Amino acid sequence: MSKQASRTTAIASAIVRTAFVLAVSASVLGLEVLAAQSGSPDRVASQIWTIALAPGEAAALDDLDRGEMRIVWRREMPRVELARLETETSASPARHKGSQAPRFDGCFLAAAFDYSDGNRLGGEAIARRGAEARLGGDDRDRYLRVLPAETGRAAATVTLFDAGVENDTLYYLDGRQLDRFVLTVRADNPLTAQLRDASGRTVEVSERPVDDPRAWRQFEIPVPSDGLHEHHLAELRLAGGGSFDINRIDLCRGTAAPELAQRGTTDGRAMWFWHTSDLLGAGSAATEELIELAEATGVTRIHMQIPSGLDEAETRRAVAEVIGDLGAAGIETFALDGAPDYNSAGGRRTLGRALDRVMAHNAAVAPAGRFRGVHLDVEPYLADSWGTNRPEAIAGYLAMLEESAARIDGLAFDVAVPFWFDGIQVREETHEGWQVRSLTAAVLEYASDVTVMDYRTTSAGSNGILALASTELVAAAAAGKRLWIGLETTWLPDETLIRFRADALPGLPTPGERDWWVVQIGGELLAVPDELLGTLDDSSQRGGVVRHWPAYTLDIPASRQTFYDLGYDALDSALQSTDEGLAGHPAFAGFALHYERPLRRLLEAAR
């Protein structure tokens, strides 16, 4: 995950107007790596794309750092959106230094270098002094390997701060809330560690001689340390005379020792099913077809949408019969529900009534016909409140989870989350100071399982399935919970991003200098192909400011996010390669496939 040291401010009005509300910067969403700069297709360059600016958006263009217009190529009609406006400030470094620490007792797994060099504090691992850092692994372990430079020395830095600046404050690790770092490492030669604070002060600790260079060992770095600002810990630096591997980094209190997770086993595959009322109306033959699909795709859990009328005796009997038939085939059924506004007070009441009907159903029918759990697919970032007041939206979302967990006490509770929830911090003030955890970790407090909507179509790579789920897997393992990896099979539109940045130039552009331009004329923002510049109206006809920015386009094909056009064989290959990559991971439960109808289409086309 790329990190920005300079402060950026997202304009809320722009965020609200997008069909997909950006919760974090595009780099966190993976667009930087996902999009290939492949040149504008003819369909993009065939017209001028126009957006009417809200007052706040127009003002933001005065101090623009970077902006992004997005064309969503929907089947019925393409739509253009203002996806991002970020303004530039002088806060580099941040104007204020803040302190925060993860919420934990005993030891906290800050980094497990499975498929990402990021950590749960918001930082990352970076090779330095000409060394090279790469992720690696074998049948038993995964790790970050640091290879030496030509000098024979290997060195790496692990940053300990949240590089996303909030309210003019850069949050560093509060070392007063822990006693030591515990690094699980192996190396041919002893390692030296430096702990640095935000002001550049350092304390150095050296390892004892190495007995067995092939064995993992624990290297402890005490905190507090004289000479450091312990509430502003910024970096952990490691160096050695040759290559070394880092398996994990823990923060510990008292005499607690890191708990090494046991290797786990996968539960199988789950599948979303949204059309329960249609299934109930189609009779037993439809249930048999659903069982056949599940057996053909290895599905052992179905998330079935709560049907209307579940509080009616006839519907209750029909649902119990379907659940019983599925159970006889070795398939468990979870009650599925979700809507973006379920984080609001009214939405929580609506959801509560639906969950009460689930519990009443279970109380009224025989065990074979009962739901085994609840799966919530609530995406609060699609609601307007996420853009207008995100802290309040997150608080409502977590309240929804807490209330739901209490209502369904005794049932398994699975919650779907996007892979980028690990990049959103939830801060709480305690008597010890500010404590922080990711939104994913906050969800795990209430859920027994999480399903990460990891919508990519390749397993490997920095923007692949494994990398995007890596931080959530660490959090789930640390919480003793199970994680399902969700993959998409339904149709999604291609997208084209039109990006521009920095200071505007006055007037209209001069043709022939760039392929693309973004132009503001009064209250409108236009994305203009160079060959269509001559068709713009004279500024005097519209009035207001006229200025422009050089721009470029990035194409994001839907085939990077869904298997809809790739076929079942591609899906099966990704499932197998990801399964091999996560074999034995203590938190990995299996895969969740979205959803039944397009999955059936893929399977039938492959036969």
N, C-alpha and C positions, 0 to 999 in steps of 0.2 A: 504494500500500500504506500503510495507516495505521500509525503508530508509537506505541508507548506509552512515555512517559518514566518512569513509575512501575514499580517492579519487581513482577512477578506470578509466583506459583509454581503450576505445574500439579500437581495431585495425581496421582501415578503410578497409584495403584490405580483412580482413576476413568478414567484414559486407557485402561488395559488392558482394561477391561470394555466399551468401545465396540466395535461391529462395524467401524466405520471409525476407526482410531486417529488422533486429532488430533495432527499433527506440530508445528503452530504454532498461534497463537491464531486464533480464528475470523475475525478481520479479515484475517489473512494468507491464509486459505483463500478469501477473497472473499465470505464469507457476509454481511458487513455491507451490501454493496452488492447482492448477489444477492437477498436476501430482501426482500420488500415487506410492509410492515405492513398486512395486508389484513383483519384480524379473524379470529377463530377459526372454522373451519368447524364444522358441526354434529357431525361425527364426533369432533372433539377434545373438545367440551364435553359429550359424552354420558356421560362417566364420569370417575372419579378415577384418575390414573395414578400408580403406586406403584413405588418403587425401595428395595431393602434396602441400607442404607449399610454400607460397610466401616468399621472403626475409624478409619483415617486420614481418610476422607471426613467422618465426623461431627466430628472435631476441626477440620478445615479450615473448617467452617461457623462456628466461633467468630470467625474473622478474615476473613470473606468479603469479597472485593471484587466479584466477579461469578460467577454460576453459570449453567449452562445444562442443561436436560433436553431430550432430543430424542426425538420420536416418528417412527419410520420406518414408513411405511405399506406394508408388504410385502403381497403378494397373499394369502398364506396366513393371516397374522395380524399386526396391527401390533405393534411392539415399542418399548418405552420404554427409553432409555439415559441415563445420566448422562454427558453429553458434556464438561462443563468445570466445574471448580472452581478459582478463582484467589483466592489470599489476598493481603491488603493488608499492606504493610510501610511503614515510615517513610522508605524510601529514595527520596526525591525532592528534590534529585537523588540519584544513586546514592551509596552510602557510600564507594565506592572508584572511582578513575579508572584505567582500563587503557589500554594502547597496543597497537595492531596496525596492520599494513599489508598490502596485498595482495601475493601472491607474484608477482614479475615481474622480468624483465630488459628493459632498454630503456624502453619506454613501456607503460603500462597504461590501457586505455580504461575510465575510471571511470563515465562516464555518456554515453549516446547518447539524445538526447531524441526517440525515434521515436514510441512510443505510451504512454510512461509518464514521469512526472516523478521517478521513483525513480532511485537510482543503486546501483552495485555495492558501495558501502561501507556500505550499510544506511540511508542518508539519503534526502533528497528535496529538491526545489526548491519554494520557497514565495515568493509575491509578498509585498511589504511596503510600508509607508507609503502604503497606499491604491491601489497598483498592481494590475494583474491579470496573471496568467500563464496561458497556454493553449498546448496543443500544436497545431502546425500543420504544413503541408507543401505541396509543389508536386510537379511531375513529377520533379524531381531530388533534392530534399532534404527532410528532416523536421527539426523544431527546436522549441524552447520559445520562444515569443514573449512578451516582457514588455511590457505596455502601460502608458503613464503614468497617474498619478493626475491629479486636477484641477490640481495644481500644475505639471504638465508634466514631472515627474520620474518615471522608472521605476526600480524597485529590486526585487531578488530575493535570497534567501538559499538557498544550497545547503548542507545539513547534511552533515558529514563523519564522523559517528559512527554506530555501530550502536545504534539506539534500543531494541533489545531487551536488557534488562539481564540479565546472567548472573552468578550467584554474587556478588551485591551489587556488581558491577563494570559500569560503563558504559565501553565501549571506544571510544576516540577514535583518529583517524588518527595514526599515528606518522610525522611528517614527517622524522625522521632517516633514513628509508630511501628518500628521494627527493630530487631536486634542484630540481624546479620543477613548477608546474601549467601546463598549456598549454590555453587555452580557444579553441575555434573559434567566433568570433562575427561578427556584422555589426550595424552601427548607423549612424545618421545623424551622431552626435556621439561624441566619445571617451568611453570608459567608465572608471570608477574602481572598483577592486577593493579590498576589505578582507579580510585573512586574520585570523581570530580564533581564540584558543585557548579552552580550557575555562574559564579564569579571567576571560575577557572582555578580555584584552589584544589589541590590534589592530595590524596593519601595513598601510599603505595604499600602493597602486601605481596610477598613472594611465597611461592610454594616450597615445600620441602622436596628433597630429591625424590625422583620417581622410582618406585619399586618395579612395577609392571606397566610398561607403556601401552599395552594392549587392553588393559582393564579400565573400566570407568571408575572414577574416584570423585570425591566431593571436596571442593576447594571453597573454604569459608572466608568471607570478608566481613569483619565486624563493623557494626554501626551502633552507637555513634563513634565517630573518629575525631580526635583532636585536630583542630585547624580547618574543619569544614563547616559550612553552613548546612547543617543536617536537614533543615526543612526545605532546601533547594537542591537536592541531588539531581545532577543532570546527565552524567555519563558513567558507564563502567567500561574501562579499557583493559584489554587482555593482549599480552604479547609473549612470544616464546621463540626459542631457537629452533625453528622447524615448524611443520604443520601441526595443528591441533584441532580437536573436535569438541564442540559444545552440544550437549544433549538437551539440557534444560537449565533454567535459572529459577530459583525459588527465593522468596522473601520469608524469613522466619522470625518468630517471637519466642522468647523463653528458651526452653530446652527442646522444643518441638523439632522433629526431623521430617524432611520431605517424604511423603508416602508415594512409593513407586507403584503405579497402577498395574493391576494384573491384566494379562491379555484376555480380551473378551471374544464373544462369538456374535455373529449377526443374527437378527431375528427373521429376516427375510425381506419382503417387499410389501409396501402399502400402495394404495391407489385412492385418489379422490373420486367420489361418485356424486354428481350434483343433481341427478334427475330421478329422485326417489318416487315422486308421485307418478311419473310415467312408468316406472318399474312396477309399482303396486297395481296400476291399471292394466298392465299387460299380462298378468297371470304367471303361473309357474314356469312357463316356457322361457320367459324373459329372465327369470332367476337362474334357470339352468344355463342359459347363454352367458350370464354374468359369471357363473362358476367356471364355465369352460374357458372364458377369457382369463380369469384369475389363475387357473391351473396352467394355461399356456404361457403366461408371463411370470409365473413364480410368485404371484401376489398372495399373501397370507393375512393381510389386514385391509379392510375397506373402510374408508371414511365416508359414511353415507349421510347426505344432507337430511336434516330433520324435516320430515314432511309436514305439510299443513294438516291439521286435524288429528295430530297424534293424541290429543286428549279425548278423541271419540273412540268408542269401543270397536267399531268396525276397522278403522285405520290401525288401531293398536293391535288387533288380532292379525292383520295382514303384515304389519311390520315384524311382529314376533315370529310369524311363519317364515318370512324371508331370512331373518337373522338365524333362525334355527336351521334352515337349509344350508346357509353359508357355514355355520358352525359344524354341521355334519361333514362338510367338505374340508374342514381344517382351516376355515377363514373366520377371523374374529371381526366384529363390526363396531366401529366407533361412530358416535353421533357427530355430524359435521354441521357447523354453522359459522357465519362470518359476514360482516359488513363494515365498511370503513368507519362509520360513525358510532360503532359500538363503544368507543372510548368516551362518548358524551354521556351526560347523566340520563337523558332519555334513551339513548342506545343501550346503556347498561341495564335499564329496566326491561327493555324489549328482550335482550339476551337472557336476562334472569328468568323471565317467563318461559322462554324456550327450554332452558335447562331444567326448570321445574317440571315441565312436561316430560322430559327425558327421565327424570327420577321417578315421576309418577308412573310412567310406562314400566320401568324396571320393577317397581313395587307391585304392579298389577299382573305381571305375566310370569310364567315359569322360567327358571334360570336359563334354559336353552334359548329363550327368545329375548334376552336382555342385551342392551348395549354394554360392551366391555370397557368403554371409555368415551371420552369426548375429545374431538379435534377442533380447535378454533383456528380459523383462517381469517383473522382480522388484520387489515392492512391500514393502520391509522394514518399513514403518510399520504393516502389518497383523499383524506378528508380536508376540508378547507382549514380546519383548526390547526393542522400541522404547519401551515405556512404563516398563519396570523399569530399563533401563540404556541410554539412548540413545547416549551416546558409544561404548560397546562395540558396539552394533548398527551404528552408522555405520562404525566401524573394520572390522567384519566384512564389511559391504557393499562397502566400497572394496577390501578384500582379495579378495573374490569377483571384482570387476571386473578387478583386476590379474592374478589367476590365470587368469581366463577369456581375457583378451587374449593372455596368453602361450601358452595351449593352442591357440588358433585362429590363431596367427601366419600371416599371409598372406591371411586372409579379412577382409572388411569386418565391423565390429563396431558394431551399433546397440543402444542402450540406451534403454528407455522410462523417463521420469521424470515425476513430477507437476509442475505449473507452480509449486508453492510450494517446491520444493527450493532455489530461489534465495534464500529467506528463512532457510535453515539455514546457519550458519557452521561451517566446519571450521578450527580453529586449530592451528598448528604452531609450536613454539618453535625458533628458529634462532639462530646466533651473532649475528645482527643484531637479534634481538628477536622478538616475536610476529608471525607472518605469518598472514593469514586469507584464505580464499576461500570462495565459496558451495559448497554440496554439488553444485550443477549444474556448476560449474567443475571440481570434483574428478572428477566423472564424465567430463567431457570430456578429462581427461588420458589416459584409457584407451580411450574410444570413438572411432570414426571418425565416427559419426553419433549424434545423440540424437533421440528422438521425445518431444515434450512432450505429455503427456496434458492437453490444453487443453480440457476438456469444458465448453464453453459453446455456445450456439446462435445468438448474434449476434456479428457482427464488431466493431462499434464500441462505444464506451462504456468507462467506467472499469473495468467488470468483463466486458468482451467478449474475444473471441478474441485480438485484436491486443494489447490492453493486458496480458493475462495472460502472453503469450509474449514480451513486449518485452525483459525482462532476460535471458532465456535466449538470445534472438537476438543480443544484444550479446555475451554470453559466448562463444557459438559462433563469431561473426565474429572476435572477438579471438583465439580459439584456432585459427582456420583450419579449423573443422569445419562440418558441415552439420546442419541442424535440420529435422525434420519436425514438423508440427503435427497432433496426434491429435485426432480428433473422435469422439463416441460416437453409435451408432445403436441400441444394445440397450435393453431396458426397464430403467428405474430407478424406484424408489419415490419418491413425494412425501415431504417431510419437514416436520415442524412443530417449531419451536424454542420452548421455554418459558424465558424469561430472567428472572433475578432478581439483585439485587445489594445491597451495603451491609449495614448492621447489621440483625439480626433484631429483630422485635418480640415481646414475650412473649405466650404463650397462643395461642388460636385467633383468627382474624380476625373482624372484625365484618362481617356480610353487607351488601352494597349499596354498598361503598366502591370496589371494583375489580371488573373482569371475571374476573381470575385471581389465584390465590394459590399460593405454594409453602409447604408446611407441613411442619415436622419434628415427628414424634411418636415419641419414643424412637429406635429404630434405623431408622426408615423416613422417606423423603422423598416427599412427595405433591404432585402438581400438581393443584390443585382448582379447577374452575369455581365462580364465586361462587354460582350457584344450587344447588350440591351441598354447600355448607358445612354445612348442617344434618344431613347424613348421616354426618358424622365421628363416630367413637366418642368417648365421654368420655375425657379424658386419664387418669383414674384407672384405667381398664380396661387400659391398656397400660403405664403407668409411664414414667419417664424424662422427658427434656426435652420441652417443648412450646413451639414458637415458629414465627413465620411471616414471610414476605416478600411484599410486593406483586410481581406478575409481569405479564408481557405475552407474547403469542405472535407468532411470525413464521412465515409459510408459505413454503416453498421448493418450488415446483412442479418436477417432474422435467423439464418442457419447457424449463427454463432450462439444462439440462445435457445432454439427449439429444434426438436428432431422431426418436425412436421414434414419438411421436404427432404430430409436425409434418409428416411426409411428405418425400418425396424432393425436391420442388421447394424446400422450405425449406433442405434440406441443400445443394442445388446453388447456391442464392442465397448462402448463407454462404460456400461455397467460392469463388465468383466474387468476392465483395466482399473477402474476406481476401486472395485472390490479387492483386487490384488494389492493395490496400493495401501489399503486400509486394513488388510487382513490382520486380525488380532488386536486392533485398536480398542481400548477399553470402553470407549464411548460410542463406537459405531454400531448402530442397530440395523441398518440396511438402507433401502432406497424407497422413496415415495414418488409415484408417477402421476403426473397431472395431465389428463384425467382420463376417464374410461372411454369416452366416445372417440377422441383422436387416437388413443392407444389402440383401440379395436381396428380403426382404419389402417394404422401402420401394420398391424399383425396380418390383417386380411390381404393387404397389398403384397406382403412378403410370401404368402403361400402360393 
